[in-house]
Amino acid sequence: MSLNERIPFLDLVTPHRELESELAAVFHRVMQTAGFIGGPLVENFENEFAEFCDAKFCVGVANGTDAVRFGLMAAGVQPGDIVVTVPHTFIATTEAISQAGARLDFVDIDEQTYAMDVSKLREYLERECYLDRETGRPYHKRYRAPVTAIVPVHLYGQCADMDAILEVARGYNLIVVEDACQAHGAEYFSQKENRWKKAGSMGHTAAFSFYPGKNLGACGEAGAVTTNSEEMARKIRMLRDHGQAKKYYHDVEGYNGRLDALQAGLLSVKLRHLAEWNRQRQEAAARYDAMLSSAEGVIAPYCPSWSRPVHHLYVVRVADREGLQKFLAEAKIDTGIHYPIPLHLQKAYEAFGFKKGDFPVTEKIASEILSLPMYPQLQASAQTLVVQKIQEFASVGVLR
């Protein structure tokens, strides 16, 4: 690895060069048939991705935000309901909750996994809610509204603790919609079922984004919902297509949230390579883990025994995040921050009355996280240089 070469945070050029002929063939097929919306390309991808996720059904939609929104609505979330998620995620998670007509609320994250802290979820339901006798669901004392759903976020490519979350959900009769937008192919070992399960196969519904930078990325916007319920799949198909059960017969008022045939075809090509790309990410993460194990002042990602992550991002924590990011940039190493401002402190949600200190773990994490270069084609020599520069920065004591 030359010292004069820039190490990108993400490489979207190389895989498209490698697959150019296959991707171009999809484009030509769409042009020749004028099959732009729906049709065999969409149906084929839906079947393939459902099988990949070990789910019975997949419904392609326009983007990941639609996937969360339609999943919530199909699962039964009603306007005015409360949906609980985490403040450490991209705003699309909470936008989808609001767009479904629900009120968002938060519980804090676990400091090791950065996913939903199940003990905080239990505490929220026990302390801030009472149990409605008719529905068996919790009713928020202050907001005077029912809590009907949980959206755990499989962040950075690692699943949340789904056994524990699903146990809480069953006890309170709650809907669970997995936000799996960063977790294509991630696995979770269910002690309850004594087997590994794929992200997207555990909740009532699950949402995936195929934004270009994802492990499985489209050449534009795209998303999908997976579910094991035929009825929910049917509802989502109507919601994405103006509420149509068949052309010009509208059972409900829906949305324009369809997956383009071109994107579906491109995704089918890439899906054939996803398992290998995920394996390469796992190898790159293992190299980072080994090299950073002796780096003082750096907290590497934590992987619990029940997790097989796919490392959409490789996120470390350091005390002087801004200083390290600047130092790496000067060394031609690109990094990212996911996410610098917790959602409860965003201007968009100031009307909700959240304040600093409400979710202390999220706030602490948000000030320390730094995402290092991570992609399937990342070379060991590039990683060595990244870690060398981190250690060089740490040697002056600013990370301790």
N, C-alpha and C positions, 0 to 999 in steps of 0.2 A: 504493500500500500504506500503510494508516494505521499510525501508530506505536502505536496503541492495540490493534491486532489481533494476536492470537497467531498465530505461524507454526507449524503443527503439524509434527511429524516425519514423519507419514504421514497421508494423508487417505483413509479407507475409506468415508466417507459419500457424497461427491460421485458416484463412479462407480455406486454402488448406486441413488442417486436417479435418475441419468440412464437406467439400465437397468431401473428398477422394473417397468414393465409387462411387459417380456420375461421378467424373473426370476419375476414373479408368475404368468405363464402356465405356466411349468414347474411351479411348485408346484401349480397347479390341475390340471394334467395328471396329476401323480403322485397327487393326492387322488382324482381321478375314476377312475383305473385301479387304484389300490392296488398299483401296481408299484414297491414300495419297494426291493427287492433285485434286482440284476441286470437283465436285460431290455434292450430296445432303447435306452434312454437311456444305459446304461453302454457298450453295444457301439458306439453312434454316437460317443460321446466318445472311446473308445479308438481308433477308426479315424481320427477327425479329428486327435487329438493325435499319433498315429504319423505321419500325413502332415505335420503341422506340423514335427515333429522330423526329417523325412527318415529315419525308421526304419521297418522293415517291420512291427513289432508293438508294441502298447502294451497293458499289462494294468493296469487300475485297481485300486488297493489303498486301505487305510483311511487311510494317512498316509505321510509321507516316510520315517519310521524303518522302517516295514514295507518300503518300496520298496528301501532299501539292504539290509536283512536278506534279503528274498526274492531279490533280485538276486544276492547273494553265494552263497546256498544253491543256487539254480538253476544258477549257473555252476560249481559243484563244490567250493566251500569246505567242508571237513570239520571237525568238532569237533577242537580241538587244533592246527589250522593257525594260522600267523601271518599276519595281514593288516596291511599297512603303509599308514598314512595320515599326515596332518599334525596337529600339536597346535593349529593356529590354525583352528578351526572350531567349530560348535555340537556339543554332546555327543551329539546324535542319531547323528552319523556313527559314533562309537565305541561307543555303545550297541548299534547294529545289528550291529557286528562281534562284540561279546560275545554278543549274543542268538543269533547264528548258530553259537555254540559255539567261535568262534575266539579267539585271543589277539591283542589290539591291540598295535601298535608304531608308532613315529613316525620320520619324517625331517623336518628343518627346512624352512622355507619360503624362497622367493626374496624378497629385501628390496624389490624393485620391484613384482612382481605379487601378492605375498602367497599365491601358490599353491605347490604342491610344487616344491622345488628338485631338479631332476633330477640334478645333480651329487652332491647329498647322497644321493639314492636309489642311484646307482651305487656311491658310497663305502660305503653300508650293506651292499649285497649283496656287495661285494668284500672288505670288511674283517671284517664280523661273521658272514659265512656261508661255507659251502663248498658246492660243487656236488654234489648227489646223482647218482651215475652212472645209477641206474635211472630216475629221473623227469626228470632234466635240470633239476630245480628246486633253488633254494638251500635249505640246511639251516642253521638258526641254531646257531652253536657253543655259545652259553651257554644258550639256552632249550631246546636239543635238540628242535627241532620244525621242520617244513618251512614255508618262506615260500611261500604259494600265490597271494596276491592283493595288488593295489594298489588303493587307493581315492583317486584324485586328486579334490580338491574344487574345483569351479568357483566360486570365492568372489566374493561381492558382484556377481555377474552377469557375470564374465569367466572364460573358459575357461583351464584349465591348459594347459601346453605339451604337447599330446597326441601330436604326432609323436615327440618325444623319449621320452615316457613309454611309448608303444606299442613303440618300438624296444627299450627296456630290457626290457619285458615279453616280447617275442618272444625275445630272447636268453636269458631265464631261464625261459621256459615259464610265465609268470605270467598269472593272470586279471586283467582290468582292469574295475572297476565304477566308472563315473563317478558322483560325487555332484553331480548337476546341480540340486539342490534350490533354488538361487538363480539359475539360469541359463536360464530359459525363453526360448528364441529366440536365445541367444548364439551367435556363430559363431566358428569357428577356421579359419584358412587353412592347409591341409595342403600343405606343400612336396612331400611324397611323392606326393600325388595331384594336386597343382596345381589345387586347387579349395577353395572355402569349404565347411565342414562344420558342421552344427548340433550344439550340445550335445545329448547323448542318442543320437547316431548312431555314436559312435566306439569305445566300449568293448564288452566282451562283453554287458554290461547297463548301464543307467543309471537312476538314481533321481531322481524329481521329488517335491517337496512342493507341495501346493496350500493350505498354511496361509494364512489370510486376507490376511496382509500381503505375500505373494509377488507377483511380477509378474502371474502368473495365480493368483488366490486363490479358494478355495471360500468358502462361507458356513458354515464349520465345518472339520472335519478331512477331508483327502483326500490321495491321492498316486497315483503311477503309476510303472511300470517300462517302459522302452523297450528293445528289443533287435532285432537283425537275425536272430536264431536262432528258428526255429519251435519247436524242442525246448525251449529255455529258456522261451519264452512259455508252452508247455504246462505245464511244471513250476511256473511261478509261478502259473498259474491254479489248479493243485491246491493249492499251498501256502497261497494266500489263502482257500481254501474247504474247510478241514478235510481236505485231502488227497484230495478226491473227484475221480475221473475222470468219474463221473456220479453222480447222487443216490444216496446210501447205499452207494456202492462206493468204498472208501477205499484207494487204492494206497499211500499213505504217511500218517503222522500229520502233519497240517498245522496250520493256525492259522485264527483268525477274523479275516481281514484284508481284507474285501471293501470295495469302493467303493459307497457308497449311490447309488441311482438318482437321488435328488433332487440330490445334489451333482454327479453327472455331468451332469445336465441343466443345472444352473446354470453349470457350467464350460464347456459347449458354447456357451452364450450369450456368456460372457465371452471365449472363445477367438477369436470373430469380431472382437474389438476389440484383441486382444493386440498384433498387429503395430503398430497405431497408437499404443497406449500405450507400447510399447518405443521407437518413434520419438520420442515426446514426452519420454521419459526421456533419450534420447540428446541431444536438443536442450537440455534442462535441464543436462545434464552439460557440454555444450560451453560453455554460458553460464558455469557455475561455473569451468571451466578458464580461460576468457578473463579473467574478473574476478580470479581468484586468482593469475594468472601474475605479478603484480607485488606480491603480498602476502608481505612478508618473514617468514620463519620458518614458512611453511605449505608442506607437501609435498602436492600434489594427486595424485590417482590416476594411475598410469602405465598407458598403453595401448600395448602392443607392436604392431608392424606386422601381426602375424598374428591380431590380436584385433578383433572387433566386439562389445564388451560391451553388455549391456542394462541396466546400472546399477540392479540391485536395491537397492544402497546406494551412496551417494557418501561415501567415507571419506577424510578428510584426516589428516595427522599433524602434531602440534605438540608442543613441549617441555613446555608447561604445559597439559596436556589438561584437568585438573580445573578449573583457573582459568578457562580459556576456556569450558568448559561452564557454569560458574556464571555467568559474565558474560553469555553468550547467554541463559540462563534468565531472568536479571533483565531482559533486553530482550524477553522473551516469545517467545523462539525455542527450540523444542524440538529436542533432539539425542539421539543414542544412542551406545552403545559396543558394538561387535561385534568382538572379545570381550575383556573386561578381564582374565580369568585364563586362561592357556593350559591346555589339557586335562591336560598332564603334571603340572601343579601343583595340580590340583583334588583335594579331599579324597577324592572318589570313587575316585581311582586311586592313592592313597598306598601301597597294598599292592604296587604294581608297582615301587616303589623309584626312581622318577624323582626328580630333584632339580633345584633351580635351577641354571641354567648348562648344562643338557643340550641345550637348543635356543635358543641366544642370539638368533637373529634373531626368532623368535616372541616371546620375552620382551621384546625391545626394542620391537617393533611394538605389543604389547599395552598398553604403558604410554603410547603416544603417539597412538593412533587415536581419531578422533571422527567419528561419522556425522552428516552434515548433512541437513536436510530434503530428501527426494527422493520424488517421485511424479509421475505423468503430468500432473496438473492444476496443478503448481507454477508460479506466475507469475514472470515475470522481475523484477517489482517486489519480490516477496518475496525472491528471491535477491540482488538488489542490496542490500537491507537486511541480509541475513545477512552478506554479504561486507563491507559497511561496518562492521558491528559487529566482525567479525574484525580488520579493519584498525585499528579504533579500539583494540582490545585490544592489538594488536601494536605500536601506536605508543608504548606505554610501555615497550617493550623486553622483555616477558616471554616472547615467542615466539622471541626470537633466540638 
